Amino acid sequence: MATRSPWPRPLSLPCCCLLLLALGGPGFFQSHAVEVDVKDLSNNTCIHAKWMMSFLIKYETNSSEYKNATLMPSTNVTHDGSTCGNNTHAPLLAIQFGAGHSWSINFTKTNETYQGNIISFTYNTNDAVFKDAKTKGPITVVVKDNMHPVQLNTVYKCHHRDSIEVANVSLFFWDVTLQAFVQNGTVSKNDSVCEADKSTVAPTTVANLTTAPITTASSPLPTTTSKPVEKPLIGNYSIKDGDKICLLATMGLQLNVSQEKPVLININPKTTNVSGSCGNTSATLRLNDSNRRLIDFTFAVKNTSTNTQRFYLKEVNITLISFINGSEPLNAGNSNLSIWDTFLGSSYMCQKEQTVLVTEDLQIHTFDLRIQPFKVQNNRYSKAVENHG
């Protein structure tokens, strides 16, 4: 649920709050860990939190196209409204950052456990990152937190990247250290590790990150021997409008990231969620692989000089969350494409490997491609126009 409203000022007891920012190393985005200690009037800590977070927001432009914007807390973070709570108001952890953006979470407890309850996020499309946004001003989304109950007087820790999606916003959290309802003002020395950290071991080499999924604790650790990256699995993706399929896509996807070292990343269709939108002249296919790799394909319809209509791939946006162990999120896009072009009412096919240039440092390799973003009939592909080039 999303509503347009200003940041709600919570009712709370007066309190003070210590906020620290740990700045990371160089990267596509500067990495910022936020550390907050919320204190009561006696200067006792009641909430201790340190975490990393980012936001991926899809917004509409004045030309009725959709683009992605990425937000991360920066050095001008404030903490107005954070409170230890009282008998009528729950403890609240709140931060404000950037050009009018805000995030908060409140907490509940039982006799034995505590957990996050409601997350509220306000983003301001007047910020320059929302280029040519159709709607201007603050927009608030509210969602229930998916945090599991944690034993009281223990510190919740989770390095695993988790995400929550609400409306057109994806919230990402990782490297979380948290204790709410701190007893006697002293942060506990007892840890409660999230299940995701218990069950997975991150790959230790860049080479094997591109060839294998996250390994379980019982699996052998990756070796340091580089392996050639295999051809990606072919995925079948579809979007429905009501009970009818309105977009079909079949392809294998491989990302080629060139920064300090070239990295090839295969998209795994078995761990990829599909979403998107269909329209008469614009359609979007969003692929989300394990909350770490998000790819948006935007298609459009054009009229030719012979008064025939054709569709084509117009734009690609990619967000990579920690594509190399410890790396900062990478967000890149190309809105000036004109490929996968064919007649409206047919499907486009190319069985050979193709390369889509997103930026100089990021390309998409496609394999066994077939796509139909418009006029799908009877939930099946129409006759294909094949590209043999």
Residue pairs with C-beta under 8 A, 6 or more apart in sequence:
1 141
1 142
1 166
1 167
2 139
2 140
2 141
2 166
2 167
2 168
2 169
3 139
3 140
3 142
4 135
4 137
4 138
4 139
4 140
5 122
5 138
5 140
6 122
6 138
7 96
7 100
7 102
7 122
7 138
7 140
8 120
8 140
9 81
10 81
10 83
10 89
10 92
10 94
10 104
11 89
12 81
12 82
12 83
12 84
12 85
12 86
12 89
12 92
13 40
13 41
13 83
13 84
13 85
13 86
13 89
14 41
15 38
15 39
15 40
15 41
15 46
15 82
15 83
15 84
16 39
16 43
17 36
17 37
17 38
17 39
17 79
17 82
18 36
18 37
18 39
19 34
19 35
19 36
19 37
19 77
19 78
19 79
19 95
20 34
20 35
20 36
21 32
21 33
21 34
21 35
21 73
21 75
21 77
22 32
22 33
22 35
23 30
23 31
23 32
23 75
24 30
24 31
24 32
24 33
24 328
25 31
27 327
27 328
27 330
28 259
28 328
28 329
28 330
28 331
28 332
29 54
29 70
29 72
29 328
29 329
29 330
29 331
30 72
30 74
30 328
31 52
31 72
31 328
32 52
32 72
32 73
32 74
32 75
32 77
33 50
33 51
33 52
33 175
34 49
34 50
34 51
34 52
34 53
34 73
34 77
34 95
35 49
35 50
36 47
36 48
36 49
36 50
36 79
36 82
36 93
36 95
37 45
37 47
37 48
37 49
38 45
38 46
38 47
38 48
38 79
38 82
38 83
38 84
38 91
38 93
39 45
39 46
39 84
39 185
40 46
40 84
40 185
42 185
43 185
44 182
44 184
44 185
45 182
45 185
45 186
45 187
46 84
46 85
46 91
46 180
46 181
46 182
46 185
47 82
47 84
47 91
47 93
47 107
47 178
47 179
47 180
47 181
47 182
48 155
48 177
48 178
48 179
48 182
48 187
49 93
49 176
49 177
49 178
49 179
50 175
50 176
50 177
50 178
51 173
51 174
51 175
51 176
51 177
51 178
52 173
52 174
52 175
52 176
53 72
53 73
53 103
53 171
53 172
53 173
53 174
54 70
54 71
54 72
54 171
54 172
54 321
54 329
55 70
55 71
55 72
55 121
55 123
55 169
55 170
55 171
55 172
56 68
56 69
56 70
56 169
56 170
56 172
56 294
56 319
56 331
57 68
57 69
57 70
57 71
57 123
57 130
57 168
57 169
57 170
58 66
58 67
58 68
58 168
58 169
58 296
59 66
59 67
59 68
59 69
59 125
59 130
59 133
59 134
59 135
59 168
60 66
60 133
60 134
60 135
61 67
61 131
61 132
61 133
61 134
62 132
62 133
62 134
63 132
64 134
64 282
65 282
65 298
65 314
65 315
65 335
66 277
66 282
66 284
66 296
66 298
67 131
67 315
67 317
67 333
67 335
68 296
68 317
68 319
68 331
68 333
69 127
69 129
69 130
70 129
70 319
70 329
70 331
71 97
71 98
71 101
71 123
71 127
71 129
72 329
73 95
73 97
73 98
74 97
74 98
76 97
76 98
77 95
77 96
77 97
78 95
78 96
78 97
79 94
79 95
79 96
80 94
80 96
81 92
81 94
81 104
82 92
82 93
82 94
82 95
83 89
83 91
83 92
84 91
85 91
85 92
85 106
85 107
90 106
90 107
90 108
90 117
91 106
91 107
91 180
91 181
92 104
92 105
92 106
92 107
93 104
93 105
93 106
93 107
93 180
94 102
94 103
94 104
95 102
95 103
95 104
96 102
97 103
98 124
98 127
99 124
99 126
99 127
99 128
100 122
100 123
100 124
100 126
100 127
100 138
101 121
101 122
101 123
101 124
101 127
102 120
102 121
102 122
103 119
103 120
103 121
103 122
104 119
104 120
105 116
105 117
105 118
105 119
105 120
105 145
106 116
106 117
106 118
107 114
107 115
107 116
107 117
107 180
107 181
108 114
108 115
108 117
109 115
109 152
109 180
109 181
110 149
112 151
112 152
113 149
113 150
113 151
113 152
114 149
114 150
114 152
114 180
114 181
115 145
115 147
115 148
115 149
115 150
116 145
116 147
116 180
117 144
117 145
118 142
118 143
118 144
118 145
119 142
119 143
119 144
119 145
119 164
119 171
120 140
120 141
120 142
121 140
121 141
121 142
121 143
121 169
121 171
122 138
122 139
122 140
122 141
123 138
123 139
123 169
124 137
124 138
124 139
125 133
125 135
125 136
125 137
125 138
125 139
126 136
126 137
141 166
141 167
141 169
142 166
143 164
143 166
143 171
145 164
146 162
146 164
147 156
148 194
148 195
150 156
150 178
150 192
151 190
151 192
152 181
152 183
153 183
153 188
153 190
154 179
154 188
154 190
154 191
154 192
155 177
155 178
155 179
155 187
155 188
155 189
155 190
155 191
155 192
156 176
156 177
156 178
156 179
156 191
156 192
156 194
157 176
157 177
157 178
157 191
157 192
157 193
157 194
157 197
158 173
158 174
158 175
158 176
158 193
158 194
158 196
158 197
159 174
159 175
159 176
159 197
160 174
160 194
160 196
160 197
160 200
161 172
161 173
161 174
161 291
161 292
161 321
161 322
162 172
162 173
162 174
162 196
162 291
163 170
163 171
163 172
163 173
163 291
164 170
164 171
164 173
165 171
170 288
170 291
170 294
172 291
172 321
172 329
174 321
174 322
176 194
179 187
179 188
182 188
198 217
199 216
199 217
200 214
200 215
200 216
200 217
201 214
201 215
201 216
201 217
201 219
201 221
202 214
202 325
203 209
203 212
203 214
203 215
203 222
203 325
204 221
204 222
204 224
204 325
205 222
205 223
205 224
205 226
206 261
206 263
206 324
206 325
207 224
207 225
207 226
207 227
208 222
208 223
208 227
209 263
209 265
209 323
209 324
209 325
210 229
210 263
210 264
210 265
210 266
211 227
211 229
211 230
211 266
212 222
213 268
213 271
213 290
214 290
215 221
215 222
229 254
229 264
229 266
230 266
231 252
231 254
231 367
232 252
232 253
232 254
232 266
232 267
232 268
232 367
233 252
233 266
233 268
233 269
233 270
234 250
234 251
234 252
234 269
234 367
234 368
235 249
235 250
235 251
235 252
235 253
235 267
235 269
235 272
235 287
236 249
236 250
236 269
237 248
237 249
237 250
237 269
237 272
237 274
237 285
237 287
238 245
238 247
238 248
238 249
238 274
238 379
239 245
239 246
239 247
239 274
239 275
239 276
239 277
239 278
239 283
239 285
240 246
241 278
244 376
244 379
245 376
245 379
246 278
246 283
246 374
246 376
247 276
247 278
247 283
247 285
247 372
247 373
247 374
247 376
248 347
248 370
248 371
248 372
248 376
248 380
248 381
249 285
249 297
249 370
249 371
249 372
249 373
250 368
250 369
250 370
250 371
251 366
251 367
251 368
251 369
251 370
251 371
252 266
252 267
252 366
252 367
252 368
253 266
253 267
253 287
253 295
253 364
253 365
253 366
253 367
254 264
254 265
254 266
254 267
254 364
254 365
254 366
254 367
255 264
255 265
255 266
255 267
255 293
255 318
255 320
255 323
255 362
255 363
255 364
255 365
256 262
256 263
256 264
256 355
256 362
256 363
256 364
256 365
257 263
257 264
257 265
257 320
257 323
257 330
257 361
257 362
258 360
258 361
258 362
259 361
263 323
263 324
265 293
265 320
265 323
267 287
267 289
267 293
267 295
268 289
268 290
271 289
271 290
272 287
272 288
272 289
272 290
273 287
273 288
274 285
274 286
274 287
274 288
275 286
275 288
276 283
276 284
276 285
276 286
277 283
277 284
278 373
278 374
280 301
280 374
281 300
281 301
282 298
282 299
282 300
282 301
283 298
283 299
283 373
283 374
284 296
284 297
284 298
284 299
285 296
285 297
285 299
285 373
286 294
286 295
286 296
286 297
287 293
287 294
287 295
287 296
287 297
288 294
289 295
291 321
292 320
292 321
292 322
292 323
293 318
293 319
293 320
293 321
293 323
294 318
294 319
294 320
294 321
295 316
295 317
295 318
295 364
296 315
296 316
296 317
296 318
297 313
297 315
297 316
298 313
298 314
298 315
298 316
298 317
298 335
299 311
299 312
299 313
299 314
299 340
299 371
299 373
299 374
300 311
300 312
300 314
301 309
301 310
301 311
301 344
301 374
302 309
302 310
302 311
302 312
303 309
304 310
308 343
308 344
309 343
309 344
310 341
310 342
310 343
310 344
311 341
311 342
311 344
311 348
311 373
311 374
312 337
312 338
312 339
312 340
312 341
312 342
313 337
313 338
313 339
313 340
313 356
313 371
314 335
314 337
314 338
315 333
315 334
315 335
315 336
315 337
316 333
316 334
316 337
316 356
316 358
316 364
317 331
317 332
317 333
318 330
318 331
318 332
318 333
318 358
318 362
318 364
319 329
319 330
319 331
320 329
320 330
320 331
321 329
322 328
322 329
323 330
330 362
332 358
332 359
332 361
332 362
333 358
334 356
334 357
334 358
334 359
337 356
339 356
340 348
340 350
340 369
340 371
341 348
342 348
342 385
343 385
344 374
344 375
345 374
345 375
345 382
346 372
346 382
346 383
346 384
346 385
347 370
347 371
347 372
347 381
347 382
347 383
347 384
347 385
348 369
348 370
348 371
348 372
348 384
348 385
348 387
349 369
349 370
349 371
349 384
349 385
349 386
349 387
350 366
350 369
350 386
350 387
350 388
350 389
351 368
351 369
351 386
352 387
352 388
352 389
353 365
353 366
353 367
354 365
354 366
354 369
354 387
355 363
355 364
355 365
355 366
356 363
356 364
356 365
356 366
357 363
358 364
370 381
370 384
372 381
372 382
375 382
376 382
